[in-house]
Amino acid sequence: MSAAPALAPADLAWVCDLVRAETAVVLDASKEYLVASRLLPLARRGGFPDVAAYVTRMRSASPAERWELVEAMTTNETSWFRDVEPFTYLRTSLLPALADARRSSRSLRVWSAACSTGQEPYTIAMLAADAPELRGFRTEIVATDVDRTALERARSATYSQMEVGRGLPADMVARHLERAGMQWRVREEVRSAVRFSELNLARPFPERGRFDVIFCRNVLIYFDAATKQQVLERMHAVLAPDGVLVLGAAETTLGISSSWARVEGSRAALYRPLSGSASAPAAPAAPAQAPFRAPAGATAAAGRPWGAPPAGRVLPAASPPVPPQTSRPGARPPLGAPLSGRTPGSSTPGSSTSGGWPAGGSTPGGALPGASAPGSPIRRDPFPRSAGAGIPPRTGGAPPPRAAPPAVPPRDALRGDPPRGTASSRPAVTPPHRAAPPPATAWPPPRTARPPVVPPAGDGTRPPAPGAAWPRARGTAPPPVPRPETPPAGRTPGSSRPDSGGSR
């Protein structure tokens, strides 16, 4: 038998229709390998030659026998504290808030939909048992699933070492689990808070009362849009108004049901039910404002009344538009415009000279410096240039002479010192905090002359006394020192050497 034999299109379509009718899980032709690999162990256990023969036998089998095939196609992946964010929010925020709101009834109900083998509801029960604000409360956790085999394992509350190691902290293992041979079992005080039952989410829910929290994670991703909407509406009917619905990280109510509002402040997919209408509340209307009134005499311009605001903008009626100012005191007129109160070539008002210049300093035609020929608009040069830089010299008089700058006394006179180059009778002043420097001395000190060497008395062949220096001229070697006439041991002068037959 091959590892994952291919299914005929008719057999694959029949399996997909059966699973969808029983569990609402949507399978299509792209899941052929998944279907074949999950049905292969059932075919081997039944003694069928291949998966196609097993599917042919299931077509005529009873509903109880077909249910084994349906359970093989469901996903039972789960672990302790799976996607830890929902459990963090439950412990730190939701359980304290619900404990304050349920002070009168002192009861808390949680629904774990699609609980698989029970790790999720037991995790919730452990958190509730460790919460100090729930002391004295009656906590009930309802856990449902469509897989009967998974429910049996969940009721036994027994897990292997590998399953316990998937997400359960060591301190919680010590508090809430106990040894059962080679496995671990959840303690009785935690097991008693959880009640398991079979439930198909694709069918109407039986009457179970109201719940404060509903966990339905990683289930809606297997349903089509219509089934998702039905499941969300049924859960909306059984959830308390201040309760919370917890979905999987890849699941949302957006675009499916408008009866939910997302809970802010957490990265988990948390939703609260909206009361009343299924639609979201409308935004508050903007305050009414007085209509715009244009000033009297205004004319239409650019296709709308003069001064009217553009679309989407409302101006207050109490502040009409201000016309643009053409001039203001002290402002310089624009280039090319005549000066106010005179024409080009005329004299400045209030002046007896032409062109507004002092007597003897007028320009030809009375125009300002930098202006064009008479009769043309006056143009002021904001940065006057000196003569010889492109501006013609003035005619009709010279400007008044500029006064000479005042004489500045020399710096020595300001300080009271005598002029430079003259001797001063004032003694040198040394700052009190600084001692006078020592007198300068020559460095290195001069060498003293050595006394001349006097040659010793004698014949000049040997020094007169031990250690005395030989007198010699520069560049000459000292005279040789004669060796003493001491014969070697065992020989007298004039005798032959012991090892030689000759004479010296």
Stockholm file with secondary structure:
# STOCKHOLM 1.0

chainA/1-504         MSAAPALAPADLAWVCDLVRAETAVVLDASKEYLVASRLLPLARRGGFPDVAAYVTRMRSASPAERWELVEAMTTNETSWFRDVEPFTYLRTSLLPALADARRSSRSLRVWSAACSTGQEPYTIAMLAADAPELRGFRTEIVATDVDRTALERARSATYSQMEVGRGLPADMVARHLERAGMQWRVREEVRSAVRFSELNLARPFPERGRFDVIFCRNVLIYFDAATKQQVLERMHAVLAPDGVLVLGAAETTLGISSSWARVEGSRAALYRPLSGSASAPAAPAAPAQAPFRAPAGATAAAGRPWGAPPAGRVLPAASPPVPPQTSRPGARPPLGAPLSGRTPGSSTPGSSTSGGWPAGGSTPGGALPGASAPGSPIRRDPFPRSAGAGIPPRTGGAPPPRAAPPAVPPRDALRGDPPRGTASSRPAVTPPHRAAPPPATAWPPPRTARPPVVPPAGDGTRPPAPGAAWPRARGTAPPPVPRPETPPAGRTPGSSRPDSGGSR
#=GR chainA/1-504 SS CCSSCCCCHHHHHHHHHHHHHHHCCCCCGGGHHHHHHHHHHHHHHHTCSSHHHHHHHHHTSCHHHHHHHHHHTSCCCCCTTSSSHHHHHIIIIIHHHHHHHTTTTCEEEEEEESCTTTHHHHHHHHHHHHCGGGTTCEEEEEEEESCHHHHHHHHHTEECHHHHTTTCCHHHHHHHEEEETTEEEECHHHHTTEEEEECCTTSCCCCCCCEEEEEECSCGGGSCHHHHHHHHHHHHHHEEEEEEEEECTTCCCTTTCSSEEECSSCSSEEEEECCSSSSCCCCCCCCCCCCCCCCTTCCCBTTBCTTCCCTTCCCCTTSCCCCCCSCCTTCCCCTTCCCTTCCTTSCCTTCSSGGGCCTTCCCGGGCCTTCCSTTSCCCCCSSCCCTTSSSCCCCSSCCCCCCCCCCCCCHHHHHTCCCTTSCCCSCCCCCTTSCCCCCCCCSSCCCCCCCCCCCCSSCSSSCSSTTCCCCCCTTCCCCCCCCCCCCCTTCCTTCCCTTCSSCC
#=GC SS_cons         CCSSCCCCHHHHHHHHHHHHHHHCCCCCGGGHHHHHHHHHHHHHHHTCSSHHHHHHHHHTSCHHHHHHHHHHTSCCCCCTTSSSHHHHHIIIIIHHHHHHHTTTTCEEEEEEESCTTTHHHHHHHHHHHHCGGGTTCEEEEEEEESCHHHHHHHHHTEECHHHHTTTCCHHHHHHHEEEETTEEEECHHHHTTEEEEECCTTSCCCCCCCEEEEEECSCGGGSCHHHHHHHHHHHHHHEEEEEEEEECTTCCCTTTCSSEEECSSCSSEEEEECCSSSSCCCCCCCCCCCCCCCCTTCCCBTTBCTTCCCTTCCCCTTSCCCCCCSCCTTCCCCTTCCCTTCCTTSCCTTCSSGGGCCTTCCCGGGCCTTCCSTTSCCCCCSSCCCTTSSSCCCCSSCCCCCCCCCCCCCHHHHHTCCCTTSCCCSCCCCCTTSCCCCCCCCSSCCCCCCCCCCCCSSCSSSCSSTTCCCCCCTTCCCCCCCCCCCCCTTCCTTCCCTTCSSCC
//
